[in-house]
């Protein structure tokens, strides 16, 4: 058994403090063989704008099961506590406006 994960008597995975991370940003990168979930958090004042905190690679089957479980969890959350409000999309770039980032190097 892994040192970072233990099993509760119910068979549910219980994370240890060393395996827990906080993320408020996630990206999904699928390919033909697996899905990579990359987690990060927006940096604090003296950090980079985004700090990577970890990633998980999983099979397509596991990714689909995770998606179903997340949708069910969000539904239950919203039924109990009310709708989760998504932030508005960022404004569209105007023509001629310079892009900022790695694509512009």
C-alpha positions as CSV (number, residue, x, y, z in Angstrom):
1,X,0.0,0.0,0.0
2,X,1.2,3.5,-0.8
3,X,2.5,5.6,2.0
4,X,0.4,8.6,0.8
5,X,-3.0,6.8,0.6
6,X,-4.7,4.6,3.1
7,X,-8.0,2.7,2.8
8,X,-10.8,3.3,5.3
9,X,-12.7,0.3,6.5
10,X,-15.5,1.3,4.1
11,X,-13.2,0.9,1.1
12,X,-13.1,4.7,0.4
13,X,-9.8,6.2,-0.3
14,X,-8.6,8.6,2.5
15,X,-5.9,11.0,1.6
16,X,-3.1,11.6,4.0
17,X,-2.0,15.2,4.7
18,X,1.0,14.8,2.4
19,X,-1.2,13.9,-0.5
20,X,-3.6,16.8,-0.3
21,X,-3.0,19.9,-2.4
22,X,-5.1,23.1,-3.0
23,X,-5.8,24.1,-6.6
24,X,-8.1,26.8,-8.0
25,X,-7.1,26.2,-11.6
26,X,-7.2,23.0,-13.7
27,X,-6.4,22.1,-17.3
28,X,-7.3,18.8,-19.0
29,X,-5.0,17.5,-21.8
30,X,-6.5,14.4,-23.5
31,X,-4.7,12.3,-26.1
32,X,-5.4,8.9,-27.7
33,X,-4.2,6.9,-24.7
34,X,-4.9,8.9,-21.5
35,X,-6.0,12.1,-19.9
36,X,-3.7,14.4,-18.0
37,X,-5.2,16.7,-15.4
38,X,-2.8,19.6,-14.5
39,X,-3.6,21.5,-11.3
40,X,-2.4,24.9,-10.3
41,X,-3.2,27.9,-8.3
42,X,-3.1,31.6,-9.0
43,X,0.1,32.9,-7.4
44,X,0.3,35.2,-4.4
45,X,1.8,38.7,-4.6
46,X,5.5,37.5,-4.7
47,X,5.0,34.4,-6.9
48,X,4.5,33.7,-10.6
49,X,1.0,34.5,-11.8
50,X,0.2,30.7,-11.8
51,X,2.0,28.1,-9.7
52,X,1.8,24.4,-10.8
53,X,0.9,22.2,-7.8
54,X,0.7,18.7,-9.5
55,X,-0.8,16.6,-12.2
56,X,-2.6,13.3,-12.6
57,X,-2.6,11.0,-15.6
58,X,-5.5,8.6,-16.0
59,X,-7.1,6.2,-18.5
60,X,-10.1,7.4,-20.6
61,X,-12.3,5.1,-18.5
62,X,-11.2,6.6,-15.2
63,X,-11.5,10.1,-16.7
64,X,-15.1,9.4,-17.7
65,X,-15.9,8.0,-14.2
66,X,-14.4,11.1,-12.6
67,X,-16.5,13.3,-14.9
68,X,-19.7,11.5,-13.8
69,X,-18.7,11.7,-10.2
70,X,-17.9,15.4,-10.4
71,X,-21.2,16.2,-12.1
72,X,-23.1,14.3,-9.4
73,X,-21.1,16.1,-6.7
74,X,-21.8,19.5,-8.2
75,X,-25.5,18.7,-8.6
76,X,-25.7,17.6,-4.9
77,X,-23.8,20.8,-3.8
78,X,-26.0,23.1,-5.8
79,X,-29.2,21.4,-4.5
80,X,-28.0,21.9,-1.0
81,X,-26.2,25.3,-1.1
82,X,-27.5,26.9,-4.3
83,X,-26.0,27.5,-7.8
84,X,-22.3,27.9,-8.3
85,X,-21.8,31.2,-10.2
86,X,-19.2,31.0,-13.0
87,X,-17.1,34.1,-13.6
88,X,-17.8,36.0,-16.8
89,X,-15.6,35.1,-19.8
90,X,-12.6,37.4,-20.4
91,X,-13.2,40.2,-22.9
92,X,-12.3,39.4,-26.5
93,X,-9.1,40.7,-27.8
94,X,-9.5,43.6,-30.2
95,X,-7.9,43.5,-33.6
96,X,-4.3,44.7,-33.5
97,X,-3.9,44.1,-29.8
98,X,-0.7,42.3,-28.9
99,X,-0.9,38.9,-27.3
100,X,1.0,38.3,-24.1
101,X,2.6,34.9,-23.4
102,X,4.7,32.2,-24.9
103,X,2.9,32.3,-28.2
104,X,4.3,35.8,-28.9
105,X,8.0,35.0,-28.4
